[in-house]
């Protein structure tokens, strides 16, 4: 790994992976606690429409994709908050239509054959320095917002009724959380791809949830664990010439399965 870090693209990949792990550790914890995994999948796939728009109109990738993803996320948040009994169906439709819209726009983009695999499975080795700056700024903004609204997010995550009694504007906070989730997903798509982004968001928080004593501790531990998965995944991908994003997720998935086995052994031992 030390040898690999002499290359600029590997340095950028490492920084991008660590930034993504920290952001996912913070937002992923809220996703797991608030049971927003399916909604996250919907946003991730709908984000492909933003990718198509960016290429078709020759916009910069991040602004174009973030704008479209935020619009789709707000629509999903509205549906999930007001029509809960039909939310899964409507989110699924937005998910499919958004992705199809992006693919068609890419097909219609003149003179440009985009590599679909790079967005489906990530292109961490091609993340430019300019995107690292954006990821850093957005990561700081998200962390500050979560820190500032931490008491309200904590109350909403565990008891919405209690949060309302305390005077928390639950609906506005929910929409804000979904907005931060949409931005996070767009950033992480570059690292592991839209198919694998949900794994990086949810696996570290799921593993540490049973050991963490507070929501804040869960966020920190998830960020650290995600960073470890990223480091190991990058080293394995470099060592054995594997796709980086998929390797990072396979490391995460292996840890997930191991945690389930440990839980099962502990359960049998207590019986």
N, C-alpha and C positions, 0 to 999 in steps of 0.2 A: 504493500500500500504506500509506503514511503517513496518507493521508486515511481509509482504512478502519479504521485502528487507533484512531480516536477513539471507535469503538463498543465497548462492553463485550464484546459477543458475539465480535467479531473478536479482541480481546485474549485472551479465554479460548480461542478456537480456536487462536491462535498458540502459546500456552503449552501447550495440550493436544497439539498437533502436535509441538512440540519435545520434550516429555516422552516421548511415544510413540516418537519417533525415537531418543532416547537409550536407552530401555529395549530397543527392538527391535535397536539396534546391538549391545548386550551379549548378549542372549539369542539373537538371530538368528545371530550368529557361531557360537555353540555348536550351533545347529540345523543350520547349513550344514556345519560341520566333522564333526558326528556323524551326518549324513545322516538328519535327523528331519523332513524337509519333509512327507512323507506323513502322519506321525503328527500334525504340527502342523495339517494340514488336517482330520484327524479330530476333533481337540480343538475347533477353531474351529467346525465345523458341529454337533458335539454340544453346544456351549455354548448353542445355540438352545433346548435343553431347559431350561436354567437361566433363560433370558429368559422362557420360557413360565411356569415356576414362579413367578418373581418377580411377574409380572403377575397370575397367577391367585390367588395368596395375598396380593397387595398388599404384598409385601416390597420393601425398597429394591433397586434394580437390581443394584448391585455385589455386596453380600453374597450374595444369592440366586444370582446367575449364577456367581460365583467358587466357591461351595460345590458346585454341581452340576458345574461344569467340572472341578474338582479330583477329584471322585469318578470322572467319566468318564475323566480323564487317568490316574489311578492304575490303573484297569482296563486301559486301553490299554497302559500301561507294563508291567504284569504279563504281559499277553499277548505283547507284543513281546519281552520278556526271557526268557520261558519256553517259548513255542510259536512260535519264529521262523519255521518253515516255513508256518505258517498265519496269521501275524500280519496280513498285508495284508488277508486276507478278513475276519477278525474285527473289525479296526479299521474296515473299510468298513461292516460291519453296525452297529457302535456309532455311527458317523458318521451313517448314515441314520436309525436308530431315534431317536437323540437329537434330531435336527432335526425329525422327524415328531412326536415327543412334544411339543416346544415349540410347534409350529404348532397342534396339536390343543388344547393348554391355552389358547392365545391365543384360539382359536375359541370355547372354552367360558367364557372370562372374561366375566361379565355386565356389560353396559353399557359395554364398552370396545372400541373399534375401533383397535387399534394399527397404526401405519404400518410395515408390514413392510419397506418400502424403507429406512427409517432404520437398521435393523439389518443389512440385507443390504449396503448401500453406505455406511453411516456417517452420523453426524449431528454432525460436529465443531463446527458453528455453534451447537449447542444444549447443549454441554457446560457444566454448571453449575460454579460456583466450588468447591462442596463436593467434586465429583469431582476437581477439580484438586488439592485437598489430598490426597485418597486416592492419586492417581497419583504425587504427589511422594513421599509416605511409602513407598509400595510400591516406587517406583523406587530410593529410597535403600536400602531393605532388600535388594532384589535385587542392587544394585551392591556392597553390603558383603559379602553372602554369596558372590558370585562372586569378589570380591577375596580373601576369607578362604580359600576353597577353590580358588583359582586353580591351584596346583601339581597338585592332585589332578584337577581338571577338564582340565588340559592333558595329563596322563598318560593319562587315560581317553579323551580325544578322539582321540589319535593311536595308542595301543596299549593295549588293555584288558589283555592278558596282562602287559605290563610294569607296568601300574598295580597289578595284583593282587600281583605279586612285590614291589612297593614297599610293600605293606600297605594299599593303598587299598581301602576298602569300595565296590567298583564298583557293586554292586546298589543300595545305599542312596543313593549319589551320583547314579545314573541316575534313581531315583525322585524325588530332590530336584530334579534338572534338569527333569524332566517337570512337576513341580508348579509351578516357577517359570515354565515355558513356558505352562501353563494360565492362571496369573494374568495374565501379560503379554498373552495373546490376548484375555482378557475386557476388559482396559483399552483395548486398541487397537481393539477392535470399535467402540467409540464414535466413534473418529476416522475410520476408513476402512471399517468394516463387516466382517462375517465372511467375505464372499466375497473381499475384497481384502487381508485382514490378512496372508495368507501372503506376498504380494508385498512388503509393507513389512518383513517379517521376513527375507526371503531375498535380495532384489535388492541392497541396499547391501553386505551381506557378500560376495555372489558377485562383485561388481565389484571390491572392494578386496582379495579373497583373494590374487590373483596378484601384488599389489604389497606387501602387508604382510610384514614380516619376523618377526612374532611374533603369537601369539593376542591379546595385549593391544593391540598396535598395530592389529590388525584390528578389534577392538571399538571403539576410539576413532575410527578412520577411518570405520567403518560408521555410527556415531552422527552424525558430522559430515555425511557424505554424505546420510543420511536427513533430517537437519535442512534441508539445502539443497533437497532434493526437496520437503519440506513447505512451505518458504517460497515456492518458485516455484509450486507447485501451488495454494497459498492465493491468491497474487496473481492467477494466471490465472483461478481460479474466481470471484474478486471482479470482475475486469476484464471477463470475458465471461459472467458469470452462469451458471456451470457447477456441477455437483455437486462439492463440495470433495474428498471422499474419492476419487472416481473420477479427478479431475484430478491429485491427488497421485500416484496409481498410474500414470497415463499418463505423467507426467513421469519417474517411476522406470523404467517400461518402455522409454521412449525412450532413457534413459541405458543401460539394459541392452543394447538392440539396438546402440547406438553402440559399446559396449565389445566386443561380439562382432565387429563390423565391424573395429575397430582391431586386435583379436587376429588376425583373418584376414589383414589387410593385413601385419601384422608377420610372420606365419608365412610368407606368400608371399615377403616381402622377404628373409627368412633363407634360403629355399630358393634 
